[in-house]
């Protein structure tokens, strides 16, 4: 950013935003396009050429030479194929062209992207279709056009298409509720999301020096550093200079893309940090979070660092999550999850709250699946992350209101209190109605719910697909009851009491980390899928298929394909990790420790030859321990090698994934144990890779 530029000048400067559309598009074309975006209508093909021409001219003015249909395939990443605006016309001349057809539709190869059996390898055709509700933007000299991605036969091959469908579903059913409450002004209900992003920064040379980080994004070996996070000095601590410069550039680049990066700080673990943007409409929030992750990795490398987005890059210290702050609001600016000054009398809020509680209770399994990845298996249940059991934290006031509705008792709101710090110059502060519960996976935080289980490397689309669709289902069932009621007010009261009573089991305000809660959750009948593979098996349960097909969010075929992809991805990740461990063991650790043992033996001989009475018990003791561990390491290596070979031979992806979870993972941990013990006995200069201390305190 130049010194003369202001933050407000660069914000969204690379976005084909509503302001740009209003300024550049013909009035009628602008109105038609905005109507499409605002009301979810189909795009008028007649305006496509005009929009494409204006979009092209704007992009070229801002340095773009290419355009790309940017989409989100089922591999958890983004995809793009760049086409030049340039078209030769003969005589050594060229013009720039971009048609409405090229804007609306693209044809990327679909054969080499995950389809879960929907497409055979030889069936290559796939289509991308423009999503006008997500603004186009310019990055790295290309115009990026957010799109949906489907197969030649019409099945969704991406995460965006079901997300947009789920947003339509929750809008349709929520509008029925609003009309019952007499709201004839609002035209649309939108789900909104603000996704907090945690990450680690390490030196680039350290990243490249470790094959586990290079191939897997996380360490597969590593003894604890002498100092970790026990001093609690990193959380909210002063930013290191290199980190500060990285964050500064990251903010500027995100602001250009219209991403309202708001908060940045050091997180709990050394080398761990967090960025939090302001919330926005869910499909845009998903786009923006993917851009945030891409920009983090790119900009970190420009500063000689590597950004780690793995859920648990270092054993023994906090891992990274992505807190998905979800809410619902109308196009007229009403937040449906805002309690107001008297939440006990706010029947619309209470009904929306009841819908969410019912949805989360009935579809715990789907929410758990939406946060299920191999990396998150290493994080969930740790001291920095929620357990695998889904529960909801409402806070003292809402808990009391819910109980009073169920019990039929009178709710008496406590008077707001203020806290004085006993310092004359420091003003008294208003105390919130409730404390926070950082152990809760799904917590109410004032005017939204914070889903804390999602892993830092994940695309947040599935979590929001589940939330939107499950809540839409609650709204639909509520509306069916209320639209036919003789006395709507009485029906609402009964509906609230019945719903809270039936689904109160999902509410929990205590310590979700405790063993007591695990036992209590089991007694309540709550699910507890501790591994991803255990959770994946339930994706296509009958009730889940019925939910998604009822609202057209996913077909049964699309769901079966995604279940296949879940298991296939898990198998691939664990296969790469196991092979990486085997390679590092036999090519790095065993040779290094063998050489050090030889060095110790030579030192003992030299010492004894120089002095017959020399005491070599220290060297001999270390050598004996290392020799024993080296033998155990090789045995563990052979055991993992055999298990990995068996896993690779299993043809069925689900069976293979389960074998990795139940057998290969245990062999990997056994091998790690011996290697980590050898690290602590081997002199620093002889150890072949950067240690945890080097990695977490190197920047």
Secondary structure, DSSP 8 states (H G I E B T S, - for coil): --TT--HHHHTTTTB--HHHHHHHS-HHHHHHHHHHHHHT----GGGHHHHHHHHHHHHHHTT--EEEEEB-BTTSS-B--EEESEEEEETTEEEE---HHHHHEE--B-TTS--TTSS-TT--BEEEEE-TTS--EEETTEEEEEEEEEETTS-B-BSHHHHHHHHHHHHHHHHHHHHHTT--S---EEEEEEE-EEEEEEEHHHHHT-HHHHHHSS-S-----SS-STT--STT----HHHHHHHHHHHHHHHHTT--EEEEEE-SSTTEEEEEE--EEHHHHHHHHHHHHHHHHHHHHHTTEEEE--TTSSTTS---B--EEEEEEETTS-BTT---TTGGG-HHHHHHHHHHHHHHHHTHHHHHHHT--HHHHTTTTSTTS--SS--EE--HHHHHHHHHHHHT---------EE--S-TTS--EE--SS---TT-SEEE-SSSEEE--SBTTS-THHHHHHHHHHHHHHHHHHHHHHHT-SSHHHHHHHHHHHHHHHHGGGB--S-TTSHHHHHHHHHHT-----SHHHHHTTTT-HHHHHHHHHTTSS-HHHHHHHHHHHHHHHHHHHHHHHHHHHHHIIIIIHHHHHHHHHHHHHHHHHHHHH-TT---HHHHHHHHHHHHHHHHHHHHHHHHHHHHHHHHH--SHHHHHHHIIIIIHHHHHHHHHHHHHHHHHS-GGG-SS--HHHHHS--
